[in-house]
Amino acid sequence: MVQAGTNGASQTFTVPAGRRLVIEYLAATVAVFPGQKAHLRITTTAGGTIASYDPPLRALGTWATGFDVRGVSQVVRIYADPGSTVAVIVGSDGGNFPGTIGEFVALSGYLVTL
């Protein structure tokens, strides 16, 4: 899970040596101040090349408190090399109130032994 921060949030983890990570599903919700755009990026190293994936976040509605909620839920195929770092970054376009109000990101996949 990605935790909220001042200007959004980020979380990293390292793929174990001798294993390749295959991410097959991602789900996320991001709450932002009204009128802001939410952004989600997953960065990995696959085949020795740094790659990033920015899934489209669609409007899910507005919380009772007035914050806009964006989200995504989709099947993906994202690879990460053994020993590499995977980064999940969530943010907003700033506006008058930088940062996000709350975010949740879940990745599902498996490790392959090489």
Backbone bond lengths (Angstrom), bond angles and torsions (degrees), N, CA, C in turn:
res aa  C-N    CA-C-N  psi(-1)  N-CA   C-N-CA  omega(-1)  CA-C   N-CA-C  phi
1 M - - - 1.443 - - 1.516 108.94 -
2 V 1.301 117.44 140.60 1.450 123.16 178.97 1.523 108.21 -95.04
3 Q 1.316 117.49 131.16 1.460 122.16 -177.94 1.521 111.39 -94.02
4 A 1.320 116.47 150.25 1.460 121.99 -179.37 1.512 111.38 -68.20
5 G 1.303 115.97 147.56 1.456 122.24 177.30 1.518 109.73 -138.08
6 T 1.319 117.30 -177.51 1.453 121.55 -176.90 1.519 112.08 -62.87
7 N 1.308 118.13 -46.04 1.462 121.79 -178.70 1.517 111.49 -116.05
8 G 1.305 115.66 32.91 1.448 120.28 -176.28 1.507 108.14 116.04
9 A 1.307 116.91 -153.08 1.451 119.80 -176.53 1.520 109.52 -154.04
10 S 1.319 114.81 157.42 1.460 119.57 173.14 1.520 108.52 -148.56
11 Q 1.299 114.69 153.45 1.459 121.99 178.62 1.510 106.84 -144.83
12 T 1.317 116.90 137.59 1.457 120.61 176.61 1.519 109.35 -126.28
13 F 1.323 114.91 154.93 1.459 120.83 171.69 1.520 107.99 -150.27
14 T 1.315 115.45 157.97 1.457 121.58 -176.38 1.524 109.73 -106.97
15 V 1.311 116.27 133.37 1.459 122.28 175.99 1.532 107.20 -72.83
16 P 1.322 118.70 133.17 1.472 120.02 -179.59 1.530 112.04 -60.05
17 A 1.326 115.23 147.51 1.470 120.84 176.81 1.529 109.03 -60.64
18 G 1.318 115.93 142.82 1.455 121.03 178.00 1.525 114.52 77.77
19 R 1.338 117.25 5.40 1.462 121.49 179.88 1.532 108.92 -129.71
20 R 1.293 117.28 146.09 1.461 122.45 173.63 1.525 106.96 -110.43
21 L 1.331 116.01 137.58 1.460 121.44 178.87 1.520 109.46 -95.23
22 V 1.323 115.63 135.17 1.459 122.02 173.84 1.530 106.16 -122.91
23 I 1.334 116.05 113.30 1.461 121.31 176.65 1.522 106.98 -93.58
24 E 1.333 116.33 125.59 1.462 119.77 -175.88 1.517 114.74 -114.24
25 Y 1.321 116.89 -9.52 1.455 118.70 -178.46 1.518 108.99 -152.89
26 L 1.328 116.30 142.94 1.454 120.02 174.40 1.512 109.46 -139.26
27 A 1.321 114.17 145.01 1.456 121.63 176.31 1.520 107.05 -138.84
28 A 1.318 116.36 140.90 1.460 119.38 -179.31 1.516 110.37 -154.86
29 T 1.322 115.39 147.10 1.453 122.31 167.59 1.519 107.00 -131.77
30 V 1.320 115.42 140.48 1.466 121.60 -179.13 1.525 107.71 -135.98
31 A 1.321 116.68 126.69 1.461 121.38 176.86 1.523 108.91 -103.78
32 V 1.322 116.18 131.49 1.463 121.69 -178.63 1.523 109.75 -131.42
33 F 1.330 115.90 165.69 1.453 120.24 174.98 1.530 108.87 -63.53
34 P 1.326 118.48 150.88 1.466 121.69 -178.19 1.533 112.38 -51.75
35 G 1.335 115.02 132.74 1.451 120.89 177.20 1.520 115.32 87.50
36 Q 1.328 118.57 -9.91 1.461 120.14 179.01 1.525 110.62 -83.74
37 K 1.318 115.58 158.57 1.452 122.17 174.04 1.523 108.62 -101.62
38 A 1.314 116.09 138.69 1.464 121.42 177.23 1.523 109.25 -97.63
39 H 1.335 116.07 149.05 1.460 121.89 -179.50 1.524 109.74 -132.08
40 L 1.321 116.54 141.92 1.455 123.10 175.62 1.522 107.41 -134.15
41 R 1.320 116.58 132.66 1.466 121.22 177.86 1.526 108.87 -136.82
42 I 1.328 115.03 135.26 1.459 121.80 173.53 1.517 106.07 -116.50
43 T 1.329 116.03 122.56 1.460 121.33 -178.10 1.527 109.38 -115.80
44 T 1.321 115.86 131.91 1.460 121.57 178.35 1.523 109.42 -138.03
45 T 1.320 114.98 174.17 1.460 121.56 169.67 1.519 106.70 -118.04
46 A 1.313 116.78 119.06 1.460 122.08 -178.77 1.518 108.80 -129.45
47 G 1.320 116.73 127.03 1.456 120.43 -178.35 1.517 112.23 62.75
48 G 1.343 116.04 27.76 1.457 121.13 179.86 1.521 114.21 80.31
49 T 1.316 117.73 1.85 1.462 122.23 -179.05 1.523 110.32 -114.05
50 I 1.334 116.00 133.41 1.459 120.22 177.15 1.524 108.54 -73.34
51 A 1.318 115.49 130.45 1.461 120.69 -179.04 1.523 108.96 -134.08
52 S 1.325 116.20 151.08 1.457 119.23 176.41 1.521 109.50 -134.05
53 Y 1.314 114.09 151.93 1.452 121.46 179.44 1.525 107.70 -128.87
54 D 1.321 116.34 125.74 1.460 122.72 179.53 1.529 108.01 -115.80
55 P 1.331 117.69 90.51 1.463 118.64 -178.40 1.525 111.03 -68.40
56 P 1.315 117.03 146.64 1.464 119.71 178.25 1.524 110.09 -71.57
57 L 1.321 116.53 130.57 1.463 121.82 177.28 1.521 107.98 -100.28
58 R 1.315 116.65 126.86 1.467 119.67 -179.18 1.523 109.71 -104.38
59 A 1.309 115.61 156.67 1.460 121.03 179.55 1.522 109.75 -67.53
60 L 1.334 115.97 130.93 1.460 121.19 178.24 1.519 112.28 -109.09
61 G 1.322 116.47 -10.56 1.453 119.82 179.99 1.513 111.53 133.13
62 T 1.309 115.19 -164.63 1.459 121.63 -178.54 1.523 108.98 -128.27
63 W 1.331 116.01 133.32 1.461 120.29 175.08 1.515 108.95 -66.33
64 A 1.315 116.48 160.47 1.469 121.39 177.16 1.528 111.09 -59.53
65 T 1.324 116.96 -25.45 1.469 121.95 179.07 1.515 112.13 -79.45
66 G 1.356 117.90 -5.59 1.456 121.13 176.41 1.517 115.06 99.55
67 F 1.321 118.56 -3.32 1.457 120.65 179.68 1.521 110.84 -80.57
68 D 1.329 116.25 141.84 1.462 121.82 177.85 1.521 109.55 -81.29
69 V 1.326 116.34 140.65 1.463 121.21 179.75 1.522 108.59 -116.84
70 R 1.329 116.34 130.76 1.460 123.75 177.43 1.524 107.35 -118.81
71 G 1.326 116.92 154.52 1.456 117.73 -179.04 1.508 113.55 -161.31
72 V 1.332 113.49 170.25 1.451 122.06 177.40 1.528 107.62 -151.77
73 S 1.308 115.53 147.53 1.454 122.90 174.72 1.518 105.44 -150.51
74 Q 1.337 117.06 110.40 1.455 117.79 -175.01 1.519 113.21 -157.32
75 V 1.316 112.93 154.66 1.454 121.07 172.73 1.525 107.29 -78.82
76 V 1.327 117.34 133.74 1.457 122.24 -179.80 1.528 108.76 -135.48
77 R 1.291 117.24 174.62 1.464 122.13 171.03 1.524 105.23 -140.58
78 I 1.326 115.72 96.91 1.462 122.70 -178.54 1.517 107.69 -120.75
79 Y 1.329 116.97 129.05 1.462 122.06 -178.46 1.519 111.14 -107.27
80 A 1.316 115.35 153.40 1.465 120.87 174.25 1.520 108.62 -142.06
81 D 1.335 115.92 132.17 1.458 122.81 -178.21 1.522 112.57 -68.58
82 P 1.334 116.69 156.94 1.457 120.80 175.39 1.530 111.20 -57.96
83 G 1.317 117.01 136.37 1.456 121.74 177.51 1.520 115.05 74.76
84 S 1.324 117.87 0.35 1.463 120.10 -178.48 1.530 110.75 -87.49
85 T 1.317 114.81 167.24 1.458 121.50 179.59 1.522 110.05 -101.51
86 V 1.315 115.97 134.94 1.456 122.55 173.83 1.529 106.58 -106.71
87 A 1.324 117.12 129.85 1.462 121.50 179.25 1.522 109.46 -118.57
88 V 1.322 115.15 135.73 1.464 122.22 174.55 1.521 105.61 -117.40
89 I 1.341 116.81 119.22 1.461 121.79 -173.77 1.528 108.73 -124.03
90 V 1.330 116.37 129.77 1.450 122.60 179.68 1.519 107.99 -125.38
91 G 1.330 117.25 137.06 1.454 120.17 178.37 1.510 111.04 -160.07
92 S 1.324 114.46 -174.93 1.461 120.47 177.63 1.520 108.09 -133.83
93 D 1.321 115.62 172.69 1.460 119.76 -178.24 1.522 112.60 -79.83
94 G 1.314 117.30 4.73 1.462 119.68 175.27 1.504 113.45 87.87
95 G 1.296 117.69 -88.78 1.454 119.92 -175.95 1.520 110.01 66.73
96 N 1.310 116.49 -146.52 1.456 120.54 179.48 1.519 112.92 -76.93
97 F 1.327 117.06 -19.62 1.458 121.75 -178.36 1.525 108.25 -128.31
98 P 1.330 119.08 94.70 1.461 120.03 -176.91 1.520 111.89 -66.56
99 G 1.293 115.02 152.26 1.456 120.52 173.97 1.501 113.80 95.56
100 T 1.305 114.25 175.01 1.446 121.49 178.72 1.523 108.50 -108.25
101 I 1.299 116.09 159.82 1.456 122.03 -179.64 1.515 110.48 -88.97
102 G 1.293 116.71 -38.72 1.458 121.48 179.54 1.506 109.24 -165.10
103 E 1.308 115.49 149.21 1.446 119.27 178.54 1.519 110.39 -150.35
104 F 1.312 114.07 151.44 1.453 121.90 175.35 1.519 106.63 -140.66
105 V 1.327 116.27 127.99 1.458 121.12 178.31 1.526 107.51 -132.12
106 A 1.322 116.54 129.82 1.461 121.17 176.95 1.523 108.66 -126.39
107 L 1.320 116.04 132.31 1.460 122.70 175.96 1.521 107.86 -116.63
108 S 1.310 116.54 141.18 1.452 120.87 178.58 1.504 108.46 -129.26
109 G 1.316 116.66 137.09 1.455 120.46 179.53 1.508 110.80 -176.58
110 Y 1.333 115.72 -154.23 1.449 120.01 -178.26 1.522 110.66 -153.50
111 L 1.322 115.09 163.57 1.463 121.90 176.92 1.529 108.96 -103.75
112 V 1.314 116.48 138.41 1.448 123.26 176.97 1.513 108.52 -110.31
113 T 1.321 117.45 127.99 1.461 121.43 177.96 1.527 108.69 -78.73
114 L 1.330 116.23 130.51 1.472 120.01 -179.94 1.509 111.18 -94.48
